Amino acid sequence: MAGSQWELPPELCCRPMAFVALTGLDVVYNAVHRAIWDAFCANRRADRVPISFKVLPGDHEYPKCRTKRTSYEWYIPKGILKTGWMNKHLNLVPALVVLFYELDWDDPQWKEKQSECATKVEIVRTSLQGRNTKVAVVLIQKKTPLPPGEDLVASERAATLCNACDLSGKSLFVLPHTDHLVGYIIRLENAFYEHAQTYYYTEIRRVKSHKEFLNKTTHQLLFVRHQFKIAFFSELKQDTQNALKYYRTAYSLVHELRAHETNMLEIKTMAGFINYKICRLCFQHNTPLDAIAQFRKHIDLCKKKIGSAELAFEHAAWMSKQFQSFGELFDEAIKLGLTAIQTQNPGFYYQQAACYSQDRKQQAQQLCQAGATYPSPEPLDTQSGGLDFYGQRPWRQGHQSIDPPDAEKEKTGILALQIKERDVPHSELIIALLSNAVAQFKKYKCPRMKSHLMVQMGEEYYHAKDYTKALKLLDYVMCDYRTERWWGLLTAILTTALRCAYLMASVKDYIIYCMELLGRASTLKEEQKLRIEKNLIKVLTNEVPDAEPECDSSSVSAAKSLWSDRMALAGSNELTIEVQDYIPFIQCKAKFQSPSFHVDQPIQLQVFLRADCPHPVSFNKLSVSLSNQEYNQWCVVESSGQESMSLLPGKTKRFNFSFVAKTEDVGKKIEMTGIEVMLGSDSGRCVFMSWRGAGGDAASTHEALQASRSSRRWGRCLEARQEPDWDSLTMQHSTMIISRVPKISVQLSHQPPALNNEMYCISVTIQSQEEGVAKDVKLTAGLKPGQDANLGQTTHVTLDGSKVCDDTAPALLPDVPLGDLKPGEKLEWCVYVKCVSTGPRVFLFHVAYSIDTTVEGRQIVCKCHKDETVTIETVVPFEVSVKFVSTKFEPLDRVAVDIPFLLMTDILSSSPWPLLLASSSLQLVTITSNTPQLQSQLQEVVLQTGESASECFCLRCPPLTNSNSTVATGQYLISWRRYVTHMLNSPLIQTTVTLPHVILESVPLYIHADVPSFGRVRESLSVRYHIENRTALVQEVEMAVEPSDAFMFSGLKQVRLRILPGSEQQMLYNYYPLMAGYQTLPQLNISLPRCPTTNTHTLRRFLPQRIFVKPQGRQVDDASIAAA
Amino acid sequence: MAVCIAVIAKENYPLYIRSVPTQNELKFHYTVHTSLDVVEEKISAVGKSLGDQRELYLGLLYPTEDYKMFRKLHNSFTDVMCNPFHNPGDPIQSKAFDGIVSGMMVQTG
């Protein structure tokens, strides 16, 4: 293949490894030998020494060594590097030949075998005559050897064997064929590696030694050759640092050569080889910057060395290869862990390689004229079938002077090369390189570079006449350029795509590209647009379009026949093209006049069309599809008869549509789902340009944004009222159909706040302002849905205000039918709301009705409704407080059993409205009333805000059988309502207050006194103390009366008495007050020796502390006092 | 030295692009467009370090360009943007800007 001429030879690209030949192994028939060979070859990981092994027969003929030159005086080199040299040292001339021989130390036929071995060594040596190749012998033994020095026979026989074979002791090895084969093999190969290194070292020395014989005038080529060889041997020796140094020297030497047209190719070839080696080693040494610098230098030095002008394509091919192989090296290094960056990655090199391949193609097209016949005899044949030296011409190998030896041969040779070049599949090469580059740029986040390269690939496919692939690629990237708004580039791509579509006679693609090239994003000149529009019209009328310019004539004629076939085909003349994602030459925007329409209004819709092409364009149909397809029939406009509708370039045309919505669509959205414009006609070809939604295209969003930012639009709107500014036209793709505006008033009257639990009255007044009868008026009243869920359970709505509603009443009364409402008629309804909890609530009053109306002559029944909402706060009407006090009105924390006490209730009104307390009652549990009849003290009491009403009940807790210390008291019931004079019949609300529990205690001794309500100075005051024993024991009581300054008294001052269980003792004292005013009564000291917990202190609380003493009246007034 | 000068909107579309007429115009358009890859990368890198926010000049994308040239061009661009009749985002159509650009191209070209 012609392309392969530029490929780098594989022996250059591989990693050189020391070559060791193994002989004496029969790997086919001998299992032991096979195992040994496998151990050498298998599993050669990086940790094993780099050797390439080869099994050769014992009598293998190695390449002959030419006799060593003793003088270079008359020697004129014929070229830089022989083509076979690298391969020879990699694969043919071993650094070491190892002879494997089966021989145990105690072999019975030792003598015979020893001499056989020596013969074999001799054969190898003869074959390697003149070379420095080492020879080593490995004895394959069945027995495990003894440790060195112990086996005397072995050491003696080893010495004799070495002698017989003329081997040094270091070159004789023993390989016991035992379990640890791999271990032995690894040790062996390490030893081989040392021998090989010595060999390559001596080779380097040998080549270096030539230098002194060379002179600068005639042996320039040899300087390069020797440096290259030294470097290559260093690589074989794995001394890459020195190899790199020698290659660098070789590289500078190669550029010092006298270059002329005849040897330019040879110089470039060698420079390319050496450069490849240097870059490769730099990457290997992890100095990628050095590699890049070297490569740049290489390119700078070589890019002007074109050589023969008639073979300029060769230079381009060579340059391309340089970039490609560097790209490959770079890529290889990345795979081994190097990190590349966006601006320095292999993609650039592949791209450059592609670029040179494109140059190559161009030059080949210019230089290789068709029609020339291939010269005979074949000038490119050589005797050997190949070249002797890299980079030379087959017809003048070894020729090193400036002028070609034979001008005629030179001419035919060049002609042959040119003719060969014609057959090179350039496009394939370019596309392969581009796709390599694309992969790289994709990896290094260069989306635009990727697109650009894909365009190039597309263009290359176009040149290669693979239009389908070309279109696929171009189509793929077009969208990127469109969204990035690079119109110039988009136009260029579209132009190529149009050519492809034309040449393929792909009607749909052709139309699409024409449409976009005529559009506003196209940067084509006017005359080109005119031409394209003409072609588009031709296609629409089913005619063959004119050829695109710059297409080659043979393709054009093929395309023409394709087109006429297409046109002749009947049917399939309808095409729908989704234009939304392009920038087509007809722009379309549509809008509903308003975002919402009442159902009794006609819905108005406008479609704006605008053509950007140079000629007026005519179309035959415009239709809008809506989400409810029943309306579609109203949104079509079609040309009538011969007259078609046309759009003038740059002018906006408006189409108005209007239709009446269906009443069942109230509350629904109507959306435009698409707009279609039909170009062409049934007689020719129909093309439907289809927009989704309300039109617009790939560029219109940005244009609208720019228009909205623009300061100019204000002025523009004013000056051109007739034609709206296209860019600032906004699309409105949907509209809501909403119900007719109600002509009805709903008024609410009430007296907030609502009181907790009351039947709160809201009066609703509905008045019709309709001109016709409002039918089926319905009221929905109650808690507005969507509030806190708890409110639904604590709110009850009813229409019946005569009694308190229960918990079954709903929170919302739906659709209460109110009948028909004549024009002007008024309705009043009361809605009662019971709020069980406090807090704000939103109430909804929704009045719905239907009415007949006419829209554009159509009779429709409209449903209208009116909503009123109100927020009502609910408050607590009053607060009830309850306390227990003793008969002395002292607060009680415990209640003594069977001793009377008082319950005091207090109702504090917190309602802003007056409250009527109708009655109250006590429902007692356990505890009984001390008075025979419990009567409410609050009957028909009206409380204003902040006022309170109190009651007092005397109660007693009977002795209990069980020993509960706390007991429930009972409930306090209050009947009340809001006090409104005009609503006397509103129901009473019963509020229940649970009374607190009381803690009981029992007293062993109860003492109480009968004391008059007052005394008078110096008048006797008799006080009787009752002492009750409440225990089951006889109680001994000691009583004493303390003296007091305010009283004299008669009676027992100190007494001790016994009281039987359950009985009572009475003590009578006559007190004689001495002072007026509140006086403390003489203190009674009581103690119970049997019951020490009960003492004076605990008993005194039952007794009155003091008494009011009136002053002594005058005698005359006695009568009046007695009367009082 | 300057063969092509372009002003690109922040949405990456060209506001102004001009190249030496003798050259292949399309090629320069592609070059400018592909270099936006690097610009985008650099801008996102600048966003990370707060210190660099004031520095408008991104430096060399590939080894070309000149600081002074940038400043001159930027000043002229600022003038264009200060024109009350210019709508930011629209392509630049300014004689003064054209003049500056021509000067930069003639001087070197």
Boltz contact constraints between the chains, C-beta under 6 A:
constraints:
  - contact:
      token1: [A, 342]
      token2: [B, 41]
      max_distance: 6.0
  - contact:
      token1: [A, 343]
      token2: [B, 38]
      max_distance: 6.0
  - contact:
      token1: [A, 446]
      token2: [B, 37]
      max_distance: 6.0
  - contact:
      token1: [A, 448]
      token2: [B, 33]
      max_distance: 6.0
  - contact:
      token1: [A, 448]
      token2: [B, 34]
      max_distance: 6.0
  - contact:
      token1: [A, 448]
      token2: [B, 36]
      max_distance: 6.0
  - contact:
      token1: [A, 448]
      token2: [B, 37]
      max_distance: 6.0
  - contact:
      token1: [A, 449]
      token2: [B, 34]
      max_distance: 6.0
  - contact:
      token1: [A, 449]
      token2: [B, 37]
      max_distance: 6.0
  - contact:
      token1: [A, 452]
      token2: [B, 30]
      max_distance: 6.0
  - contact:
      token1: [A, 452]
      token2: [B, 34]
      max_distance: 6.0
  - contact:
      token1: [A, 484]
      token2: [B, 12]
      max_distance: 6.0
  - contact:
      token1: [A, 484]
      token2: [B, 13]
      max_distance: 6.0
  - contact:
      token1: [A, 485]
      token2: [B, 13]
      max_distance: 6.0
  - contact:
      token1: [A, 486]
      token2: [B, 33]
      max_distance: 6.0
  - contact:
      token1: [A, 488]
      token2: [B, 29]
      max_distance: 6.0
  - contact:
      token1: [A, 489]
      token2: [B, 29]
      max_distance: 6.0
  - contact:
      token1: [A, 492]
      token2: [B, 26]
      max_distance: 6.0
  - contact:
      token1: [A, 706]
      token2: [B, 89]
      max_distance: 6.0
  - contact:
      token1: [A, 709]
      token2: [B, 87]
      max_distance: 6.0
  - contact:
      token1: [A, 710]
      token2: [B, 87]
      max_distance: 6.0
